[in-house]
C-alpha cells in the first residue's frame, strides 16, 4: 500500500440562461465562524454547499477551491503555509441545486474567469485579476432559453476566441462569447442535426478533429451513445454515433491519457443495474468513424470521476466515487491509454456524513494531491491531506 496526497482540478458543467435584473454583489472576507464536526482541516461556510471544484485561478502557487451553495459561492484561498483563508462573493439571489460553475478565459487576458450559472435565466461572468480578486460581474441580456451541458471551448471556436458552448431546445448549439470591449456578450445559435432528446444530456465536449474540422461530442441522455457532430456551413450535422456502454454517459473528459500528444476521451457510463463503466476512446478521422474504443472497465456503482496524478509515476490515473457516499476508488494509469483494475482509497472522514461532492486540488502547490470534500448536510468544506492507495 502506498500513501499519497492530492492533484488535478475537478470537472464542472453548467446550465446557463439569461436575464437582465440588476443584482448587487460584494466581495468580503468571510468572518470566523464555527460549524458542527469541524477540524483543523475544515473550513466553516455561511451556508450548506452542494458543489465544489478547484482551479489555479491566479496561476500562482496552489489551486483555489470554489464552493457553491444556494445563497453564495465561496473561494477558498490557500497561502504558502497551508492555511485556508476563505472569502465569499455574495450574490443577492438564491442558486438552485442544479447550478454549476465553469472556468474559461472569456476576456482573453491569460487568466481564467468564472461563469456562475446560479439560476436558470442568468449568465454571469466573473472577471478575475492576478491574485484572484473579483473585479466585476457582467450580466448578459438575451433570450431566456434554458441551455444544458455548458462547457468552455477555449481556443477551439470557429471565431477564434473562447466560447461557452451548450445545447438548447430545438435542438441547437448555443455559443456565448465576450467582445473585446470586455462588456458585451454575443450569443450565437446554430441548428443541431440530432433528435431533440439530446437536450438535457449529461455532457458536451468540443475539440478540433484529426482532419481540422470542428467537432462537438454529446452524451445521449437515454442510450449508451456519444454523438459526434461536425460543424458545416453554420450548422451542426451528425457525423457518427459511438456506443460507449449499456446505459447513458454521465460525464466525459478529453485528455491525453497515453502521453502521445493526441487527446483521448474518457467517458463514465451507467448500466441498467446501476453499475458504472469507464470507456476510453481514441480519436481518428472521418474514415475511422472519429472515435474507436481503446479501453473499458467496470468501476462499480461510481457516479463521478476525475483524471488526476495520484501515485507519482507521471501517468494519469482515475479517481472514481459514488456520490453521495463514503467509498472512493482509483484506477492506476498504465501510460498506454489503459488502466489497472479499480482499487480502494482509504481516508478518515470527519464524521459519518456521506460525501455529496469532492474534487482533487493541489492546495499548497507542491505537486501532490489533497481532496476537498463536502459532507452531506454540513456547512463546511473538509480537506483530506492524506489518503491510502490500496
Secondary structure, DSSP 8 states (H G I E B T S, - for coil): -EEE-B-S-----EEE--------EEEEE------TT--TTEEE-SS-EEEEEEE-SSSSSS-EEEEEESSEEEEEEE-TT--EEEEEEEESS---TT--EEEE-TT-SSS-EEEE--STT--EEEEEETTTEEEEEEE--S----EEEEEEETTTSTTSS-EEEEEETTTEEEEEEE-TTSS-EEEEEEEB-S-GGGTT-S-EEEEE-TTS-EEEEEE-SSSSEEEEEEEETTEEEEEEEEE--SS-EEEEEEE-TT-SSS-EEEEEEE-TTS-EEEEEEEE--GGGTSEEEEEEEE-TT--EEEEE--SSSSS-EEEEE-SSBS-EEEE-B-SSS-B---EEEE---SSS--EEEEEEE-TTSSSS-EEEEEETT-SEEEEE--EEE-
